[in-house]
Amino acid sequence: MRASTSTAVRPLLKWAGGKRQLLPALAEHYPRAFSRYFEPFMGSAAVFFDLLKSGRLARRAITLADVNPDLIGCYRTLRDRPEAVIRALNTLAREYRAGGTECYYEVRDTRFNPLRAALQARAAEPGDVADMYTPGLAAMLIFLNRTGFNGLFRLNRQGGFNVPAGRYTNPRICDETHLRVVAAALASPGVTIALQSFDRTLDETGAGDFVYCDPPYAPLSRTSSFASYTADGFNAFDQRRLQQKVVAACKRGAFVVVSNSSAAEILSAYTTTEAQKAGLEVWRVPARRSINSKASSRGPVDELIIGNVKKAAALRSIKPQMAKAGVGKTKRKSA
């Protein structure tokens, strides 16, 4: 498989803020033609897989990046050693069928976290953890993603994975065909999987490149924050830095699309005079939240699509003055 082929492939992982449900709206903002493709927040890479499926990544250089070493380590290991990952994941699937929830916690607490801690202790640099990832660890991450609560990846202050078990009757843990297709897609010529900050990734972009940014969302209330994809999290300062890098990339001639919550500070940041001069506009789209622990609190919520690619007529632009209205102050972040 090459990145230039039209391949029916879906994301490997469930991910908080994953964009499969918003793909039709996001696709309205894909540029008709572009040079290279960049995702500074790889996550589930739903847009990458969507572009790949449509054949729009033909003969293009692609950079998929993230600062989460577990995520990058898992993707790289599946790319390089798919059969070893599949064997390990099949073993975990058999154990889960026999042990259920107890198996989940046994894997999380006595295998996954201790092995991650051992790698971190040996690593000279934090990024070395991704390079030292093993097929066993990659299989465990996929297993925990398939059987944990809503597929979250969350770390506590000590850097330990602490997502509780999900409530699944018969989760499909090891889809061998899917794993091989994803591995082949990631191994396609021109695809780079990089462990690096969004700053560095956006600094690499230039005229004619297409960039899709899906950062951890700004919280819509004091209790709705979920940004612990790394031990350091993603805060308001990071959101401001991202806005500055996005504006700079637009000024260099890149096509940029950003997803975020409808928090007032995000509306304000992307409707400034500077942002407008860079060609950025903001659109509101309905989505569905799914990471709330209470099922009754999950449901429709507005998210924002921000970009300098001319929108289709079906989407409605948010005017700059609406940033002052405090839209969505009590809503929670969507998945």
N, C-alpha and C positions, 0 to 999 in steps of 0.2 A: 504494500500500500504506500502511496505517496500523498503528500499534502495536497497535491494537485488533482487528486481524484475526488469524485462525488461518492462519499461513503456514508451509509446509514450508521452513525455512531452516536451514542448518547453519553453524557457525563459518567465518569467512574464513581464519583462520590456525591452523596447528599451533603449540602453545605448551607449553613445559615446565610440567607441572602442569595441563595442560588437563583439563577435567572431563567430557568426553563419556562416558567409560567409567563414571563414578560417578553419572551423572545419575539412574538409577533409585533409588539410595540417597539422593541429595540430595533427590529429589522427595518422599521420605517426610517431609521437614522443611519443605516449603513451607507457609506458613500458608494456611488456607482462604480468608481474606479479608485484604486489606491495602490501604493507601493508595498511597503512592509506592514506587518500587523504586530501590535503589542498589547499584552494584557499585564499591567503592573500588579494586579491583585488576582492571581490565578484562580483560587478557590476551586469551584467545580468546573471552571473553564467552559461553561455552557455556551458562551458566544463563539469561542474558538470552534467547538464541535459543530455549532450551527453553520458557521461559515464554511467549515470543512465539508459538511454534508452537501451544501449548495454548490460546491466547486469553486467558491470565490477566493480560495487561498492558493490557487494554481500558480506554481513557480514563484512563490513569494517567500521571503525570509520572515520567520515568525518567532517572536520572543514571548514566552509565557513565564512570568516571574511572580515571586511571592517572598515574604520574609519568614514564613513558617517553615522551619527546617524539616519537620515531620511530613508536611504536605509535599514539599519538593523531594525529599528522600523517598517517599512512597511512589511518586510519579516516576522518578528516575529509575528506581529499582524495578518497577513493573515494566518499564520500557526496555531495560537491559536484560532482565532475567524473568520473563513472564511465566515460564513453565515452573520455575522454582516457587514463585509466588502462588501460582495456582495449586501446586501440591500442598503447600502449607495452609492455604485457605480451605482446601477440601478437608484437611484434618480438623481444622477448627469448626467447620460446619458439622462434621460428625460429632464432635464433642458437644456442640451446642444442642444438637437434637437429643442427645442423651442427658444433658445437664441443665439446659434452659438458662434461667436467670443466674443461677449459681455459677454456671460456666462463664457467663459474661464478667462477673465480678472477679472470678479467679484469674481470668485472662488479663483484665484491666489492672488488678492490684498486685498480683504475684508474678506476672510475666512482662506485660507491656511497660508499665511505669518503671520497674526496676531495671529493665534492659535499656530504656531511654536514659535513665539516670546514670547508668554505667557508661554509656556513650558520651554523655555530657561531661562526665568526670575525666574521660580520656581526651576530650577534644581540646586542642590548643586554642581554637577560635569557635564561637557559637555555630558558625556555618559548617564546621567540620562534621556535625551530627548528620547532616543530609548526605554527605559523602560516605559515611560509615553505615548507612542504613542497610539492613539485611533483608532478604526475602521473607524471613520469619516476622520481622518487625512490620514490613509493608503489609503482609497478610493480616497481622493483628490490627493494624490501623483500619484496613478495609472491613474486617470483621466487626470491630467496635462501631464503625460508621453504619454498618448494616443493622446492627442489633441494639445500638444505644438510643437514647431519647432523641427523636427527631433528627438523627444524624448529625448532632452537634459535635464540634471540636472545641473544647473549652479547657483552659488551664487554670489552676489555682495560683496563688501568689508564689508558691514554691516551684511552680512549673510542672506540676503533676496533672495528668489528664483525669478529670473528675466528673465526667458526664455519667448520669445514672443510666441504668438499663431501660430500654424501651419496652413497650407492651406490644409484642408481635406474636401472632399465632404460628406463622410458618414463613419467616423471612427468607428470601433467596440470597444466600450468603455468597455462593461461588457460582457465578454464571461464566463458565469457561470461555464460551464464544465471545461474550462481551469483553471479557478481560483481554483476550487476544486482539480484538479489534482496537481497543483503546491503546494497548501497547504498540501496535503497528502504527497507529495514528501519531503517537508521541515520538516514534522512531523515524517518522517521515523526514526525508531530506529537507533542510531548511528550518526545522523546528529546534529551538533552543529552550531548555527548561532551566531558568536561572534563579538562584537564591540571592535576591538583592532587593533593596528598598525601592519604593515607588519613585522616589526622587531620582535615583540613578536611571531607572527604566525610562521615565519621562524625559530625562535629559538626553537620552539617546535618540529621541524622535526628531524627525525633520519634515520638510515640505513633502506632501503627498502621502505620508504615513497615516495609518488608521490606528487609533488608540481607544481601547475600551477600558474604563476604570470602574471597578465595582468595590469600593472600599467598605470597611465596616461602617454601618450606617450611624449617622448622628442620632442620639436618642430623642424621642418625642416627649419623654417624661423622665423624671428623676429615677424611676424604677425600671425603665425599659432598656437601659443600656446593655448591649451585648457586644463587646469588642475584644474578648479575651482569646483571640486566635493565637496570640503569643502571650508570654508572661507579662510583657510590657503593655499590652492593650493598644488602643487607638483612640486618642483623645481629641479635644477641640483644637489644640495646637496643630495636631497632625492634619485635621480637616482644613485648617487655614493654609498650611504648607502645600497640601494637595491642590487647593484652589490656585495658588500662585504658580505651581508647576503646570497646571492645566492651561492657565492663561498664557504662560510663556510658550508652551507647545503650540497653541493656536496661533500665536503671533509668528511662529516660525513656519506656519503653513500646514501643520498637521491637522487631520480630521480627528476630533476628539468627542467621545460620548462618555458621559458619567451617569451612574445611577446613584441615588441617595434617598434618604427619607425626606419628607416634606417639613422637616424642622425649620423653624423661623431663621435660624442662623445660616442654614444652607441656602434658603431662598435669598437671604440678604447677600451672602457671599457671591452668588453667581448672577446677581442682577445689578452689581455695581457698575459704575461708568466704565471702569477698566475692563470688566468682563464683557460688557456689551461691545466695546471697541474691538475686542478680540473675536467678535462674532458669535458669542455664546448666547443661547436662548434656553428657556426653561419650560418644560411641559409636565403636566400632572397626569399620572396614569393610575388607574385602580389596580391594586394587587391584593394578595391575601396573606395575612400574617399566619405563621405556623410554628413559631418557636415558643409561644407562651405555654407555660406549664398547665394552664387551665384551658380546656377545650372550648369553654364558653367565651373565652376572651380572644379566640382566633377568629378572623373574619376579614372583610374588606377594609382596606386602608389605602390612602393615597401615597404614592411614591413619586419621585421626580426623575425625569430624564433630562439631562443637561447636555447640550452639544452645540457645535458650530456647523453641523451638517443640516442642510435645509430639510425641514420636516415634511411629511406627507400631510395632505389636507385633513386627514382623519383625526389628527391630534391637535389639541388646543393649547396655544401658547399662554404662559403666565406672564402678565405684564409686571414690570419692575415694582410698581407701587404696591402690588399684592404682598411683597415681602414684609410690609409694615402691618399686615393684618393678623400676624401670628397664627397662620393657618396650622391646624393639627396639633395644638399644644398638648393635648391630653392623649393622643393616639400613640400606639406602640409600633416599633419597627416591624416591618414585614420580613418574612423569610424569602 
